[in-house]
Amino acid sequence: MARRGAGTPFLLRLSLLLLLHPGGEWGTLGCASVAVGSPIVPLGSAVTASCTIQSELCRGLERGKVRITWMLDNEPVAGSQRRGPGGTEVSNLTLPQFNRTQAKLWCWVEWNGTKQRVGMAEIRAGYPPAKPFNLSCVLTLSDYGLTCQWQQGADSHLPTSVALKCARDPRAHSSRCHRSRAQAVTGCTPQGDRSHCTVPRRLLQLYRQMEIWVSATNALGTAESEHLYIDPMDVAKLDPPALQSIQSIPFQTDCIALAWEVARSNAYMELQCELRYRAAEDSAWALVTGIVGQAGTTQHCGFLFGMRYHFQMRCRRSSARGYWSEWSPGRNYTTHEKAPTGKLDAWWSTRLAGAGGRLEVQLRWKAPRRREANGRVLGYRVTLSPRRRGRDPPTVCNTTHTQCNFSVPAGTRRVYLSAYNAAGESAATEVVLLERKGQPLARLWAVPGGERSLWVHWEAPPALVAAYILEWQWVSSEPGHCSACWQMERDGATTTALIQDGIEPFQQYNISVYPLYKDAIGVPVHTAAYSKQKAPSYAPKLHLKSISKSDAELCWDPVPVEMQNGFITSYTIFWANSTAEVSSATVNPSLSSFVIRELKPLTLYKVHIMASTVAGGTNGTSLTLVTMVLDDIEIQFLFLTLVLIFVLLILLLICFQKNGRVKQQFWPNVPDPANSSLGKWVPPFLQEHLQVPGAREPGLATISTVTVLEKATWGKEPTAEPASPFPAMPQPYVQQEGLGRPGRGWAAAEPHRGPGGSRETVQYARVVGDGYKGQQHTPPRLYLRSSSSQPLLPEPSPSPKPYQNLWFHRAAPHGCPGDGGCPEELLATFPLLQGLRISGAEELQDCRTF
């Protein structure tokens, strides 16, 4: 049972497919039908449709519930379903606005989970046909077929049939059309999407009025063009005539005679013709009207001499309702020449040629105008005097160009210029070589007149001006000169001029204007201009000139004038660091360097420059730079500091290596008497009295007496103490006196007067001693040393430095005691003072006595 139940849905589906199959998937099935209100509707209108399912015709659907759905192309749409009579199921659908030009509406049946398309209706939408317009017809005489053409209106989105129709004119009293207005004849039907067709001769009535129109029809209506009421012969297009000959009339030198022949198809018609001609250099045609076609010849005047012309001719019916024939094949003719006429525009410059007394002249002129050339100019001649009958003046220049350089004697003020052709030579133009010392213009400026022209404006000077000379040169990095870039304005009252020769866009031109006076040439005034500007071709390349921790100086080469494409209005410098902080500065175009300030130390920056004109700007390549940690001055200071530290380190190293010598220089060794061996030294004459048996070293000195001296006059011998039977031991601060030589002692000094005026006693020691053991006996000497804290000088004196012995550098005020001399042995034999000597003994020429 389970297997049987599982197979039931499959069988139901299969039976449904078989039942619905007879009608096919793309048509209306036998048990289902789809109906629409109209298969073709106006675009945007409503559409109604219904789908009916007849259950009794669809086996298997009698007992099931059927659901009907709709699909518009691939989009589901909702409809309403109801049960109809006879067990039918009906679904109605209304589309309020149908906005598709074409679509398929499908009816679907869903039964027991199975969906199947059971019916379809195709719907189209569009507009009624548009009215054709611009209908025109031409009758071709070769086959007398009437070819008409028109323009279609807007697309209707629906199949439309177009036909050209003709009928007799209902306004005419008689008609040769075999059909009435109601029985219009379709003249022709265009092929494909073409908008023209040809009505054959058999449907036409020549020399009779006919009504012709275009009809366009589709499912939504019909539209007709405007109706034409024409005689087919009135719209006939004739064959062009053929030019036979052209020649000049000898007696009327600017006139020609022209002959032609009409086409055979037009031989019996009254024709109206036109002649047109132009010179080879002209783009526009000159038209001659009102020529009678049957005449076959005509004359016309006003042609230039020596000029090549191109001639063409056409004709039409005299009724003036037909079409012109095509222009005839062209024919060329050159009129005869005569000698040039008029004066030549000339411009010059002069300069003295060294010490030869010659005047070098550069003369430039403009070629004569076409009306004055009277043919092809063969050359130009410059003479120093005008031509007279029977005598040719001397020629200084004969050339085919429009400029000439020559030299004339100094003082020459006039030359004569003429042009010649095959027919003769023109009258000489007098050129006065005036000096450039006249008044200049008050003001000069120029504005663009177009991409290839410039309008030049100026303010006239106060003086009366006869003419103006305008000169312009293309500004370039390389020097150059355009000899033809000038023009003359003969009207002295004008203040404007248009320059057109040699002007190119995006190029700079220097313009100079010279006023011409009766007896002088004015000083020129200059200006610069562009006919059109754009952004520069490229921006200059930046170069780093110098950099510090906060500043960077940049420089660049100016943009060449050929690449500027306009006046440089400014340079803009942009710089940004790694954090995208962008700054900019505008620089005057006359400058070529810039200093960026307030930068951060040790920071990477990207810099670029933009060159700008009034028409735009161009960016240059980027320059990467990194600021420094220190400025130049700081680097120099740091360098000097390091050098100084290095030098000090070297000096210190030397000091450590040479410690003893350096110490000796700055801190000399001064002997200390207390630690000196002098304290143990005994004079030789005392060594015998102090001799100890078996002793080899010197003994101590013996003190004989101790004397108290008072301040007295120097040179007096002090009172001696009674001699002791044995020599006493030497003591400090003694006075030594030799035995038996009282005359060599010193006199007792008077008591020293202190600061308060009191007399103070000074104690001295008298020393008796002997020499070292084994030394030769020498007489005793006197040594005096004060045990007082007061100085021995009569007047206070500053204390000497530790390394100075100033007592030996000062002269004695009263000489030395005794024989009045200053014996060398006094100092030489004084052991204590001799030990204190450092150097410079040769300087001790005097001594101070006590």
Sequence and secondary structure as in RCSB ss.txt:
>XXXX:A:sequence
MARRGAGTPFLLRLSLLLLLHPGGEWGTLGCASVAVGSPIVPLGSAVTASCTIQSELCRGLERGKVRITWMLDNE
PVAGSQRRGPGGTEVSNLTLPQFNRTQAKLWCWVEWNGTKQRVGMAEIRAGYPPAKPFNLSCVLTLSDYGLTCQW
QQGADSHLPTSVALKCARDPRAHSSRCHRSRAQAVTGCTPQGDRSHCTVPRRLLQLYRQMEIWVSATNALGTAES
EHLYIDPMDVAKLDPPALQSIQSIPFQTDCIALAWEVARSNAYMELQCELRYRAAEDSAWALVTGIVGQAGTTQH
CGFLFGMRYHFQMRCRRSSARGYWSEWSPGRNYTTHEKAPTGKLDAWWSTRLAGAGGRLEVQLRWKAPRRREANG
RVLGYRVTLSPRRRGRDPPTVCNTTHTQCNFSVPAGTRRVYLSAYNAAGESAATEVVLLERKGQPLARLWAVPGG
ERSLWVHWEAPPALVAAYILEWQWVSSEPGHCSACWQMERDGATTTALIQDGIEPFQQYNISVYPLYKDAIGVPV
HTAAYSKQKAPSYAPKLHLKSISKSDAELCWDPVPVEMQNGFITSYTIFWANSTAEVSSATVNPSLSSFVIRELK
PLTLYKVHIMASTVAGGTNGTSLTLVTMVLDDIEIQFLFLTLVLIFVLLILLLICFQKNGRVKQQFWPNVPDPAN
SSLGKWVPPFLQEHLQVPGAREPGLATISTVTVLEKATWGKEPTAEPASPFPAMPQPYVQQEGLGRPGRGWAAAE
PHRGPGGSRETVQYARVVGDGYKGQQHTPPRLYLRSSSSQPLLPEPSPSPKPYQNLWFHRAAPHGCPGDGGCPEE
LLATFPLLQGLRISGAEELQDCRTF
>XXXX:A:secstr
 HHHHHHHHHHHHHHHHHHHGGG TTS  TTEEEEES SEEETT  EEEEEEEEGGGSTT SSS  EEEEEETTE
EE  EEEE GGGEEEEEEEES    SEEEEEEEEEETTEEEEEEEEEEEEE      EEEEEEEETTTTEEEEEE
E  S  SS  EEEEEEEE TTSS    SS STT EEEE   TT SEEEE GGG  TTS EEEEEEEEETTEEEE 
  EEE GGGGEE    EEEEEEEETTEEEEEEEEEE  GGGTTS EEEEEEEEETT SS EEEEEEEGGG EEEE
E   TT EEEEEEEEEETTS SB       EEEE       S   EEEEEEEEGGGTEEEEEEEE    HHHH S
 EEEEEEESS  BTTB   EEEEESSSEEEEEEETT  EEEEEEEETTEE   EEEE   EEE   SEEEEEEEE
TTEEEEEEE  SS  SEEEEEEEE  SS    TT EEEE  TT  EEEE TT  TT EEEEEEEEE SS EE  E
EEEEESS    S    EEEEEE SS EEEEE    HHHH S   EEEEEEEETT  EEEEEE TT  EEEE S  
TT EEEEEEEEEETTEEEE   EEEE  SS HHHHHHHHHHHHHHHHHHHHHHHHHHTHHHHHHHHS     GGG
SGGGG   HHHHTTT  TT  S    EEEEEEEE B  TT         SS  B  SS B   TT GGGS    B
 EE TTS EE EEEEEEE B  TT           B SSS SSSS      TT  GGGGS  SS  SSSSS  HH
HHHT HHHHHH  S GGG       
